[in-house]
Amino acid sequence: MSFNLENLLRENIKTLVPYSSARDEFHGEAKVFLDANENSIGSPLTKWYNRYPDPHQKKIKEKLSVIKGVAPSQIFIGNGSDECIDILYRAFCNPGKDNVIICPPTYGMYEVSANINDVEVRKAKLLDNFQLDLVHMETLVDAHTKIIWLCSPNNPTGNSLNRDDIEMVLNNFDGLVVIDEAYINFSRQRSFIAELKEYPNLVILQTLSKAWGLAGLRLGMAFASEAIINVYNKVKPPYNISDAVQELVIKALDNMEDVNAMIRIIVDERKRLEEALPSLSCVVKVYPSDANALLVKTIDAKAIYNYLLAKQIVVRDRSKVELCEGCLRITVGTAKENDELLNALQQFIV
């Protein structure tokens, strides 16, 4: 493999002069801030929010550095993982010229963001066991392939991709390999973060929306080489994470014990659902999961979805997704919610 970051970057990004905010230009300590045209009096909420937030989220990155075992300079903080995804397209993929590879069924925003940015999507469908089809993937790669998107544990299937297969891709592809680890906290598989030093083309996405329970705050993370993170920082909006979000996230990151306790409860409930669902007459198969959701093959996904909806229970109908025919994706709820789900499904009449 011969990875060269400069060869991947769009020409206009190479020469881009990023927006320089007032807080980028200021260094050190100060008592009086008259540099950013803020309202110096305050706001209807609190004076804390009349100032622009830290554009580089330094305190969050310092805490994440300890938790994740990587340098702050290797961390990008995005407005949800979706911003982390979109910036890679805008920085590396020339519209109407370059292409990316996705492995369906997988997270839909890889394709949506590609379409928004006018980037061709090539699909290496997963095998029947929801693992990578490396042979097919290899035939899709050409000189204009910039990114291969991998989701592990995968959404909506819930399984982790074989580590050896991922390493095969990393070792043989000259472009960026993005591993979306949104559900990694629910898995026994170890994160690829420890491999960043081995693979300069590796980007890892994680989020605080799942195990951390902070979906409403919209905070995603990208981990990569310092060179790739510099590209992220060059392209991102100047103040992409609000002060309120940064304040709450910093508090949350001090509560790892609470998060680990929640993860244990969710994994236990996942196991309970895995054991209970197959006994129901409407369930054909429950696929193994390393996420906080289960892909469940049923006798009639649409009918069961509507039946549950009538009982005010919302699941996700994935029956129209390739390889997920007849399937519902069911998030692991609280013990009470899972009891309500099981009781409702027991009463479903074919």
Summary of the structure (lengths in Angstrom):
residues: 350
radius of gyration: 22.0
end to end distance: 54.4
largest distance: 70.3
contacts: 1075
relative contact order: 0.13
helix: 41%
strand: 15%
